[in-house]
Amino acid sequence: MVDNENCCLVVTTGGTGPAKRDVTPEATEAVCDRMMPGFGELMRAESLKYVPTAILSRQTAGLRGSSLIINLPGKPKSIRECLDAVFPAVPYCIDLMQGPYLECNENVIKPFRPKNK
């Protein structure tokens, strides 16, 4: 999707736990040029508000070319909580990578973009 379709954002769900079958973070790290650890840190911090086992989750994010790849947890409720936490930074991250300008429905979620000086 990144290399052939030029997607600026790829989001995965699931495979981020400690089970042997959970290999999504390793697969993401294998294809990324640079990792973005702040995304995983924030997702775990947000999840800790709801469950003490959030420390077992291994969500991550990274950059491949001009694309952002984000690994979310697998449970729908957790996906929403984590995506709500990190999404405000996504449009600006893509701006910084010179990707397309992402417009958001601010009634759903408000992106953060610094004000022009």
N, CA, C and O atoms as a MOPAC input file, in Angstrom:
PM7 MOZYME 1SCF
protein

 N      0.83200 1    -1.20300 1     0.00000 1
 C      0.00000 1     0.00000 1     0.00000 1
 C      0.86800 1     1.25500 1     0.00000 1
 O      0.56100 1     2.23600 1    -0.67700 1
 N      1.93500 1     1.21100 1     0.75400 1
 C      2.81400 1     2.37400 1     0.83100 1
 C      3.59300 1     2.53700 1    -0.47500 1
 O      3.59400 1     3.61100 1    -1.07800 1
 N      4.24600 1     1.47200 1    -0.89800 1
 C      5.11600 1     1.55700 1    -2.06700 1
 C      4.35400 1     1.61500 1    -3.38200 1
 O      4.73200 1     2.36600 1    -4.28000 1
 N      3.29100 1     0.83900 1    -3.50800 1
 C      2.58900 1     0.74000 1    -4.78900 1
 C      1.43400 1     1.72100 1    -4.93600 1
 O      1.15300 1     2.17900 1    -6.04300 1
 N      0.76000 1     2.05100 1    -3.84100 1
 C     -0.41500 1     2.91800 1    -3.90000 1
 C     -0.15000 1     4.31900 1    -3.34900 1
 O     -1.01900 1     5.18800 1    -3.41300 1
 N      1.04600 1     4.53400 1    -2.81200 1
 C      1.43900 1     5.82800 1    -2.24200 1
 C      0.52100 1     6.29000 1    -1.11500 1
 O      0.24600 1     7.48300 1    -0.98800 1
 N      0.05100 1     5.35900 1    -0.30500 1
 C     -0.78300 1     5.72300 1     0.84800 1
 C      0.06800 1     6.50900 1     1.84000 1
 O      1.21100 1     6.14500 1     2.11600 1
 N     -0.49100 1     7.57200 1     2.36400 1
 C      0.24600 1     8.36600 1     3.34800 1
 C      0.00400 1     7.85800 1     4.77000 1
 O      0.74200 1     8.20600 1     5.69200 1
 N     -1.02300 1     7.04300 1     4.94400 1
 C     -1.36500 1     6.52400 1     6.26500 1
 C     -1.85300 1     5.09000 1     6.13500 1
 O     -2.74700 1     4.79300 1     5.34200 1
 N     -1.25200 1     4.20300 1     6.92700 1
 C     -1.68200 1     2.81200 1     7.00300 1
 C     -1.93200 1     2.52100 1     8.47700 1
 O     -1.08100 1     2.78300 1     9.32700 1
 N     -3.11500 1     1.97500 1     8.77100 1
 C     -3.47500 1     1.65100 1    10.14700 1
 C     -3.76900 1     0.15900 1    10.22100 1
 O     -4.56300 1    -0.37100 1     9.44400 1
 N     -3.11500 1    -0.50900 1    11.16800 1
 C     -3.37500 1    -1.93000 1    11.38300 1
 C     -4.05800 1    -2.10100 1    12.72600 1
 O     -3.94400 1    -1.23900 1    13.59800 1
 N     -4.76200 1    -3.20100 1    12.89600 1
 C     -5.37500 1    -3.51000 1    14.18600 1
 C     -5.02500 1    -4.93600 1    14.56900 1
 O     -5.05200 1    -5.84200 1    13.73700 1
 N     -4.70100 1    -5.11900 1    15.82600 1
 C     -4.44400 1    -6.44800 1    16.36400 1
 C     -3.00500 1    -6.89300 1    16.19700 1
 O     -2.21100 1    -6.27600 1    15.48700 1
 N     -2.69900 1    -7.97700 1    16.87000 1
 C     -1.37600 1    -8.55800 1    16.79200 1
 C     -0.32300 1    -7.83000 1    17.59800 1
 O      0.87200 1    -7.97300 1    17.33700 1
 N     -0.75900 1    -7.03700 1    18.59100 1
 C      0.18500 1    -6.22400 1    19.35600 1
 C      0.38600 1    -6.71100 1    20.79100 1
 O      1.03600 1    -6.03600 1    21.58900 1
 N     -0.16000 1    -7.85800 1    21.11700 1
 C     -0.03100 1    -8.37800 1    22.47900 1
 C      1.22100 1    -9.22000 1    22.66300 1
 O      2.10900 1    -9.21100 1    21.81000 1
 N      1.29600 1    -9.94700 1    23.77200 1
 C      2.47700 1   -10.76300 1    24.06700 1
 C      2.40400 1   -12.20800 1    23.57100 1
 O      3.36300 1   -12.96200 1    23.73600 1
 N      1.28600 1   -12.60300 1    22.97000 1
 C      1.16300 1   -13.98900 1    22.49900 1
 C      2.15000 1   -14.25000 1    21.35800 1
 O      2.57200 1   -13.32000 1    20.67200 1
 N      2.50700 1   -15.50100 1    21.16400 1
 C      3.45500 1   -15.86600 1    20.11000 1
 C      2.98000 1   -15.43300 1    18.73100 1
 O      3.79200 1   -15.08000 1    17.87600 1
 N      1.66700 1   -15.45800 1    18.50900 1
 C      1.12500 1   -15.09100 1    17.19800 1
 C      1.11400 1   -13.57900 1    16.96900 1
 O      0.90400 1   -13.13300 1    15.84200 1
 N      1.33500 1   -12.79000 1    18.01100 1
 C      1.28800 1   -11.32600 1    17.91600 1
 C      2.63000 1   -10.78700 1    17.40700 1
 O      3.56500 1   -10.58000 1    18.18100 1
 N      2.70300 1   -10.56900 1    16.10600 1
 C      3.96200 1   -10.14100 1    15.49400 1
 C      3.83500 1    -8.83700 1    14.69400 1
 O      4.73700 1    -8.47900 1    13.93700 1
 N      2.73000 1    -8.14200 1    14.86300 1
 C      2.51700 1    -6.91600 1    14.09400 1
 C      3.60900 1    -5.87500 1    14.33800 1
 O      4.09400 1    -5.29400 1    13.36700 1
 N      4.02400 1    -5.60500 1    15.58300 1
 C      5.08500 1    -4.60800 1    15.77200 1
 C      6.39300 1    -4.98900 1    15.07400 1
 O      7.07300 1    -4.13400 1    14.50700 1
 N      6.73700 1    -6.27100 1    15.12100 1
 C      7.96700 1    -6.70000 1    14.45800 1
 C      7.86600 1    -6.53700 1    12.94300 1
 O      8.82900 1    -6.13300 1    12.29000 1
 N      6.69600 1    -6.85200 1    12.38900 1
 C      6.49000 1    -6.67700 1    10.94600 1
 C      6.57500 1    -5.20300 1    10.56800 1
 O      7.14500 1    -4.85400 1     9.53400 1
 N      6.00900 1    -4.34300 1    11.40300 1
 C      6.06500 1    -2.90700 1    11.13600 1
 C      7.49900 1    -2.40500 1    11.21200 1
 O      7.94900 1    -1.67600 1    10.32800 1
 N      8.21100 1    -2.78200 1    12.24900 1
 C      9.61100 1    -2.35800 1    12.39200 1
 C     10.45400 1    -2.83300 1    11.21500 1
 O     11.37100 1    -2.13100 1    10.78700 1
 N     10.15600 1    -4.00300 1    10.69600 1
 C     10.93500 1    -4.56000 1     9.58500 1
 C     10.78500 1    -3.74700 1     8.29800 1
 O     11.69700 1    -3.73200 1     7.47100 1
 N      9.64600 1    -3.07200 1     8.12000 1
 C      9.42900 1    -2.32800 1     6.87900 1
 C      9.60000 1    -0.82100 1     7.02900 1
 O      9.57400 1    -0.09700 1     6.03400 1
 N      9.77400 1    -0.34000 1     8.25100 1
 C      9.87900 1     1.10400 1     8.46800 1
 C     11.32700 1     1.59400 1     8.39100 1
 O     12.26800 1     0.88000 1     8.73900 1
 N     11.47100 1     2.82800 1     7.92600 1
 C     12.77600 1     3.48500 1     7.89500 1
 C     13.11000 1     4.06600 1     9.26700 1
 O     14.26100 1     4.04900 1     9.70200 1
 N     12.07900 1     4.57900 1     9.93700 1
 C     12.24000 1     5.19600 1    11.26200 1
 C     11.01500 1     4.88700 1    12.09300 1
 O      9.90000 1     4.81900 1    11.57600 1
 N     11.22700 1     4.70000 1    13.38400 1
 C     10.11600 1     4.42200 1    14.29200 1
 C      9.66800 1     5.71500 1    14.97000 1
 O     10.44300 1     6.66000 1    15.12100 1
 N      8.39800 1     5.73200 1    15.37200 1
 C      7.78800 1     6.88000 1    16.04700 1
 C      7.27200 1     6.40600 1    17.40000 1
 O      6.06900 1     6.19300 1    17.54900 1
 N      8.14700 1     6.23500 1    18.39100 1
 C      7.75400 1     5.61500 1    19.65900 1
 C      6.70000 1     6.37800 1    20.44700 1
 O      6.01200 1     5.78500 1    21.27900 1
 N      6.55700 1     7.66200 1    20.21000 1
 C      5.56900 1     8.43900 1    20.94700 1
 C      4.14800 1     7.94600 1    20.75600 1
 O      3.32400 1     8.05000 1    21.66500 1
 N      3.85300 1     7.40800 1    19.57600 1
 C      2.51000 1     6.90000 1    19.32100 1
 C      2.18900 1     5.73900 1    20.26400 1
 O      1.13400 1     5.73200 1    20.89800 1
 N      3.08800 1     4.76300 1    20.35900 1
 C      2.86400 1     3.62300 1    21.24600 1
 C      2.81800 1     4.03300 1    22.70100 1
 O      2.01100 1     3.52300 1    23.47800 1
 N      3.70200 1     4.97200 1    23.06800 1
 C      3.72400 1     5.44700 1    24.44900 1
 C      2.38700 1     6.06600 1    24.82500 1
 O      1.85000 1     5.78600 1    25.89700 1
 N      1.84700 1     6.90500 1    23.94900 1
 C      0.56400 1     7.55500 1    24.23400 1
 C     -0.57900 1     6.55000 1    24.25900 1
 O     -1.47000 1     6.64600 1    25.10300 1
 N     -0.56400 1     5.58600 1    23.34100 1
 C     -1.64500 1     4.59500 1    23.32000 1
 C     -1.64800 1     3.76600 1    24.60500 1
 O     -2.70700 1     3.49200 1    25.17000 1
 N     -0.46700 1     3.37100 1    25.05800 1
 C     -0.41600 1     2.61400 1    26.31700 1
 C     -0.85800 1     3.47100 1    27.50100 1
 O     -1.57700 1     2.99200 1    28.37800 1
 N     -0.43700 1     4.72100 1    27.53100 1
 C     -0.85100 1     5.62100 1    28.61800 1
 C     -2.36800 1     5.79600 1    28.62500 1
 O     -2.99200 1     5.79400 1    29.68600 1
 N     -2.95100 1     5.94700 1    27.45700 1
 C     -4.40600 1     6.09400 1    27.36500 1
 C     -5.09800 1     4.82000 1    27.82900 1
 O     -6.06600 1     4.88100 1    28.58800 1
 N     -4.61300 1     3.67000 1    27.38200 1
 C     -5.22400 1     2.39500 1    27.75100 1
 C     -5.12000 1     2.11900 1    29.24600 1
 O     -5.99400 1     1.46800 1    29.81900 1
 N     -4.06000 1     2.60900 1    29.88000 1
 C     -3.90100 1     2.41900 1    31.32900 1
 C     -5.01400 1     3.09200 1    32.12600 1
 O     -5.25100 1     2.72800 1    33.27800 1
 N     -5.69000 1     4.05600 1    31.54000 1
 C     -6.82100 1     4.70100 1    32.20400 1
 C     -7.98500 1     3.71800 1    32.36300 1
 O     -8.86000 1     3.91200 1    33.20600 1
 N     -7.98500 1     2.66200 1    31.54400 1
 C     -9.10000 1     1.72300 1    31.51700 1
 C     -8.74800 1     0.34000 1    32.04700 1
 O     -9.57400 1    -0.29800 1    32.70000 1
 N     -7.52700 1    -0.13600 1    31.77300 1
 C     -7.14300 1    -1.48300 1    32.19500 1
 C     -5.68000 1    -1.50800 1    32.65200 1
 O     -4.82400 1    -0.90100 1    32.00900 1
 N     -5.38900 1    -2.20100 1    33.75200 1
 C     -4.00400 1    -2.25400 1    34.22300 1
 C     -3.10600 1    -3.12500 1    33.35100 1
 O     -1.88300 1    -3.07600 1    33.48500 1
 N     -3.68900 1    -3.91000 1    32.47200 1
 C     -2.89000 1    -4.77300 1    31.60500 1
 C     -2.42600 1    -4.06500 1    30.32300 1
 O     -1.85500 1    -4.70000 1    29.43700 1
 N     -2.66800 1    -2.77300 1    30.22800 1
 C     -2.23800 1    -2.01900 1    29.04500 1
 C     -0.72900 1    -2.10200 1    28.83900 1
 O     -0.25000 1    -1.95000 1    27.71500 1
 N      0.00900 1    -2.33700 1    29.88900 1
 C      1.46500 1    -2.43200 1    29.74700 1
 C      1.88200 1    -3.66500 1    28.94500 1
 O      3.03600 1    -3.76900 1    28.52900 1
 N      0.96000 1    -4.59400 1    28.72500 1
 C      1.26500 1    -5.77900 1    27.93300 1
 C      1.16200 1    -5.51300 1    26.43200 1
 O      1.59300 1    -6.33300 1    25.62200 1
 N      0.59900 1    -4.37900 1    26.07000 1
 C      0.38400 1    -4.06600 1    24.66900 1
 C      1.65200 1    -3.47000 1    24.05700 1
 O      2.41800 1    -2.77500 1    24.72500 1
 N      1.85300 1    -3.75800 1    22.77900 1
 C      3.07300 1    -3.34400 1    22.10300 1
 C      2.77600 1    -2.49400 1    20.86600 1
 O      3.47200 1    -2.59300 1    19.85500 1
 N      1.73600 1    -1.65800 1    20.95300 1
 C      1.42900 1    -0.79000 1    19.81900 1
 C      2.66200 1     0.04700 1    19.48000 1
 O      3.45700 1     0.40400 1    20.34900 1
 N      2.78900 1     0.34300 1    18.19900 1
 C      3.90600 1     1.14900 1    17.74100 1
 C      3.49600 1     1.89900 1    16.48600 1
 O      2.37700 1     1.74800 1    15.99400 1
 N      4.39300 1     2.69300 1    15.98400 1
 C      4.18000 1     3.39400 1    14.71700 1
 C      5.54400 1     3.66800 1    14.10600 1
 O      6.56000 1     3.73100 1    14.79900 1
 N      5.53700 1     3.82700 1    12.80600 1
 C      6.79500 1     4.11400 1    12.12700 1
 C      6.55100 1     4.77400 1    10.79300 1
 O      5.41800 1     4.89300 1    10.32500 1
 N      7.65000 1     5.20300 1    10.19200 1
 C      7.60400 1     5.88600 1     8.90600 1
 C      8.27300 1     5.02300 1     7.84500 1
 O      9.35700 1     4.48200 1     8.06300 1
 N      7.63600 1     4.90300 1     6.72700 1
 C      8.23200 1     4.26800 1     5.55200 1
 C      8.07300 1     5.26100 1     4.41600 1
 O      6.95600 1     5.54600 1     3.98300 1
 N      9.17600 1     5.78100 1     3.94000 1
 C      9.09900 1     6.82200 1     2.91700 1
 C      8.30100 1     7.99600 1     3.45400 1
 O      8.62400 1     8.54600 1     4.50700 1
 N      7.26800 1     8.37600 1     2.73700 1
 C      6.39800 1     9.48900 1     3.15000 1
 C      5.08900 1     8.98800 1     3.73200 1
 O      4.05100 1     9.63700 1     3.60300 1
 N      5.14600 1     7.81900 1     4.37900 1
 C      3.93800 1     7.22300 1     4.94300 1
 C      4.09700 1     6.95500 1     6.43300 1
 O      5.18300 1     6.62600 1     6.91000 1
 N      3.01000 1     7.10000 1     7.14300 1
 C      2.93500 1     6.79100 1     8.56700 1
 C      2.17200 1     5.48300 1     8.72300 1
 O      1.07000 1     5.32700 1     8.19800 1
 N      2.76900 1     4.54800 1     9.44800 1
 C      2.12300 1     3.26100 1     9.72700 1
 C      1.87500 1     3.19200 1    11.22300 1
 O      2.80900 1     3.33500 1    12.01200 1
 N      0.62800 1     2.97500 1    11.62300 1
 C      0.25400 1     2.92500 1    13.04000 1
 C     -0.34800 1     1.57000 1    13.35000 1
 O     -1.24600 1     1.10500 1    12.64800 1
 N      0.15100 1     0.93000 1    14.41200 1
 C     -0.41400 1    -0.34400 1    14.88600 1
 C     -1.32200 1    -0.06300 1    16.07100 1
 O     -0.86500 1     0.43100 1    17.10200 1
 N     -2.60000 1    -0.37400 1    15.93000 1
 C     -3.57600 1    -0.21200 1    17.00300 1
 C     -3.84200 1    -1.57700 1    17.64400 1
 O     -3.51600 1    -2.60800 1    17.05600 1
 N     -4.43000 1    -1.59000 1    18.84000 1
 C     -4.81000 1    -2.87100 1    19.44600 1
 C     -5.93000 1    -3.52900 1    18.63200 1
 O     -6.40200 1    -2.96500 1    17.64500 1
 N     -6.34700 1    -4.71600 1    19.05200 1
 C     -7.33000 1    -5.46200 1    18.27900 1
 C     -8.77300 1    -5.32900 1    18.71800 1
 O     -9.67800 1    -5.58200 1    17.92300 1
 N     -9.01600 1    -4.94200 1    19.95700 1
 C    -10.39900 1    -4.85600 1    20.44000 1
 C    -11.02400 1    -3.52300 1    20.02300 1
 O    -10.39700 1    -2.47700 1    20.18900 1
 N    -12.24700 1    -3.54100 1    19.48400 1
 C    -12.86800 1    -2.30700 1    18.99800 1
 C    -12.87600 1    -1.16400 1    20.01900 1
 O    -12.57700 1    -0.02400 1    19.66400 1
 N    -13.21000 1    -1.44800 1    21.26500 1
 C    -13.23000 1    -0.39200 1    22.28300 1
 C    -11.82900 1     0.20400 1    22.45700 1
 O    -11.67800 1     1.42000 1    22.57100 1
 N    -10.82600 1    -0.64200 1    22.47800 1
 C     -9.44300 1    -0.18000 1    22.63100 1
 C     -8.95400 1     0.57000 1    21.39200 1
 O     -8.19700 1     1.53500 1    21.49400 1
 N     -9.39400 1     0.11500 1    20.23500 1
 C     -9.03400 1     0.81200 1    19.00100 1
 C     -9.51300 1     2.25300 1    19.07700 1
 O     -8.76100 1     3.18300 1    18.78900 1
 N    -10.76700 1     2.42900 1    19.46400 1
 C    -11.34700 1     3.77700 1    19.53100 1
 C    -10.60800 1     4.65300 1    20.54300 1
 O    -10.28400 1     5.80500 1    20.25500 1
 N    -10.34500 1     4.10000 1    21.72700 1
 C     -9.65000 1     4.86600 1    22.76700 1
 C     -8.26300 1     5.29900 1    22.28800 1
 O     -7.86700 1     6.45100 1    22.46400 1
 N     -7.54100 1     4.37400 1    21.69000 1
 C     -6.17700 1     4.68300 1    21.24300 1
 C     -6.18000 1     5.62200 1    20.04000 1
 O     -5.37700 1     6.55300 1    19.97900 1
 N     -7.06800 1     5.38600 1    19.09400 1
 C     -7.12000 1     6.24800 1    17.91800 1
 C     -7.53200 1     7.66800 1    18.29600 1
 O     -6.98600 1     8.63500 1    17.76500 1
 N     -8.48800 1     7.79700 1    19.20700 1
 C     -8.87700 1     9.12800 1    19.68100 1
 C     -7.68500 1     9.85200 1    20.29900 1
 O     -7.55900 1    11.06800 1    20.16200 1
 N     -6.81400 1     9.11300 1    20.97500 1
 C     -5.66400 1     9.72900 1    21.64800 1
 C     -4.60100 1    10.19500 1    20.65400 1
 O     -4.07600 1    11.30100 1    20.78500 1
 N     -4.28100 1     9.36300 1    19.66300 1
 C     -3.15900 1     9.69700 1    18.77600 1
 C     -3.55700 1    10.44900 1    17.51400 1
 O     -2.72300 1    11.13600 1    16.92200 1
 N     -4.80900 1    10.33500 1    17.09000 1
 C     -5.16600 1    10.91100 1    15.79400 1
 C     -4.93500 1    12.41600 1    15.68400 1
 O     -4.58000 1    12.87500 1    14.59900 1
 N     -5.11300 1    13.21000 1    16.73700 1
 C     -4.86100 1    14.64200 1    16.56400 1
 C     -3.47100 1    14.97100 1    16.01300 1
 O     -3.29500 1    16.02200 1    15.39700 1
 N     -2.48700 1    14.10500 1    16.21800 1
 C     -1.13200 1    14.34700 1    15.71300 1
 C     -0.92200 1    13.83000 1    14.29100 1
 O      0.05100 1    14.21100 1    13.64100 1
 N     -1.80200 1    12.98300 1    13.80200 1
 C     -1.59300 1    12.33200 1    12.50400 1
 C     -1.56400 1    13.32800 1    11.34000 1
 O     -0.62400 1    13.27300 1    10.54700 1
 N     -2.53200 1    14.23100 1    11.19000 1
 C     -2.47500 1    15.14300 1    10.04400 1
 C     -1.20200 1    15.99900 1    10.02400 1
 O     -0.62700 1    16.22800 1     8.96000 1
 N     -0.76800 1    16.46300 1    11.17600 1
 C      0.44400 1    17.28300 1    11.21400 1
 C      1.67800 1    16.44700 1    10.88700 1
 O      2.58700 1    16.93000 1    10.21200 1
 N      1.72100 1    15.20400 1    11.35400 1
 C      2.82600 1    14.31000 1    11.01200 1
 C      2.90400 1    14.15200 1     9.49600 1
 O      3.98900 1    14.22000 1     8.91700 1
 N      1.77000 1    13.94200 1     8.86000 1
 C      1.74500 1    13.78800 1     7.40200 1
 C      2.12500 1    15.09600 1     6.71600 1
 O      2.79700 1    15.07900 1     5.68400 1
 N      1.70000 1    16.23800 1     7.28000 1
 C      2.13600 1    17.54100 1     6.75700 1
 C      3.66400 1    17.63800 1     6.77400 1
 O      4.27500 1    18.06200 1     5.79300 1
 N      4.27200 1    17.24400 1     7.89300 1
 C      5.72200 1    17.34300 1     8.04600 1
 C      6.46500 1    16.43300 1     7.06900 1
 O      7.60600 1    16.71200 1     6.70000 1
 N      5.81800 1    15.34500 1     6.65200 1
 C      6.42000 1    14.43700 1     5.67600 1
 C      6.09700 1    14.86700 1     4.24100 1
 O      6.39700 1    14.14700 1     3.28900 1
 N      5.48800 1    16.03500 1     4.09800 1
 C      5.11000 1    16.60300 1     2.80700 1
 C      4.08300 1    15.72800 1     2.07400 1
 O      4.08500 1    15.62200 1     0.84700 1
 N      3.20600 1    15.10400 1     2.87600 1
 C      2.12400 1    14.32000 1     2.31200 1
 C      0.93700 1    15.21000 1     1.99500 1
 O      1.03100 1    16.43200 1     2.11500 1
 N     -0.17600 1    14.61800 1     1.59100 1
 C     -1.36700 1    15.41500 1     1.27300 1
 C     -1.96000 1    16.05100 1     2.52800 1
 O     -1.79300 1    15.54600 1     3.63800 1
 N     -2.64100 1    17.14500 1     2.33100 1
 C     -3.30100 1    17.82400 1     3.45100 1
 C     -4.55400 1    17.04200 1     3.81500 1
 O     -5.46500 1    16.89900 1     3.00000 1
 N     -4.59500 1    16.53700 1     5.04000 1
 C     -5.75300 1    15.76500 1     5.48900 1
 C     -6.76900 1    16.69200 1     6.14200 1
 O     -6.45200 1    17.40000 1     7.09800 1
 N     -7.96500 1    16.68400 1     5.63200 1
 C     -9.04800 1    17.43500 1     6.24500 1
 C     -9.79200 1    16.51100 1     7.18300 1
 O     -9.96200 1    15.32800 1     6.88800 1
 N    -10.23200 1    17.03700 1     8.30100 1
 C    -10.92500 1    16.23400 1     9.31800 1
 C    -12.27500 1    16.85200 1     9.63000 1
 O    -12.44900 1    18.06700 1     9.54700 1
 N    -13.21500 1    16.01400 1     9.98400 1
 C    -14.49000 1    16.48200 1    10.48600 1
 C    -14.26800 1    16.83300 1    11.95600 1
 O    -14.21500 1    15.94500 1    12.80800 1
 N    -14.14300 1    18.10100 1    12.24700 1
 C    -13.80800 1    18.53200 1    13.60000 1
 C    -14.93100 1    18.28100 1    14.59200 1
 O    -14.72400 1    18.42700 1    15.79700 1
 N    -16.11500 1    17.90700 1    14.11900 1
 C    -17.16900 1    17.47800 1    15.03500 1
 C    -16.89000 1    16.08300 1    15.57100 1
 O    -17.44000 1    15.68400 1    16.59700 1
 N    -16.03100 1    15.33900 1    14.87500 1
 C    -15.66600 1    13.99100 1    15.28800 1
 C    -14.35100 1    14.02200 1    16.05900 1
 O    -14.26900 1    13.50200 1    17.17200 1
 N    -13.32500 1    14.63100 1    15.47200 1
 C    -12.02000 1    14.73900 1    16.12600 1
 C    -11.29200 1    15.95000 1    15.56600 1
 O    -11.32200 1    16.20400 1    14.36200 1
 N    -10.64700 1    16.68300 1    16.43600 1
 C     -9.96700 1    17.91000 1    16.02800 1
 C     -8.47700 1    17.64800 1    15.89600 1
 O     -7.82400 1    17.28100 1    16.87300 1
 N     -7.92700 1    17.83300 1    14.69200 1
 C     -6.48800 1    17.64400 1    14.53200 1
 C     -5.71800 1    18.81600 1    15.12000 1
 O     -6.23700 1    19.92900 1    15.20700 1
 N     -4.50200 1    18.56800 1    15.51400 1
 C     -3.63200 1    19.64100 1    15.99100 1
 C     -2.70100 1    20.04000 1    14.85900 1
 O     -2.00100 1    19.20500 1    14.28400 1
 N     -2.70500 1    21.30800 1    14.55500 1
 C     -1.72600 1    21.88100 1    13.64700 1
 C     -1.29400 1    23.19700 1    14.26700 1
 O     -2.13700 1    24.02000 1    14.62700 1
 N      0.02400 1    23.40800 1    14.39700 1
 C      0.47600 1    24.68800 1    14.98800 1
 C      0.00900 1    25.86900 1    14.14400 1
 O     -0.10800 1    25.77300 1    12.92200 1
 N     -0.24500 1    26.94500 1    14.79900 1
 C     -0.65100 1    28.15900 1    14.09200 1
 C      0.53800 1    28.71200 1    13.32500 1
 O      1.67600 1    28.64600 1    13.79100 1
 N      0.26500 1    29.26300 1    12.13600 1
 C      1.33300 1    29.90800 1    11.36900 1
 C      1.80400 1    31.14600 1    12.10100 1
 O      1.00600 1    31.86800 1    12.70000 1
 N      3.09200 1    31.38700 1    12.05300 1
 C      3.65400 1    32.56400 1    12.75800 1
 C      3.48100 1    33.79900 1    11.94300 1
 O      3.88700 1    34.88100 1    12.36800 1

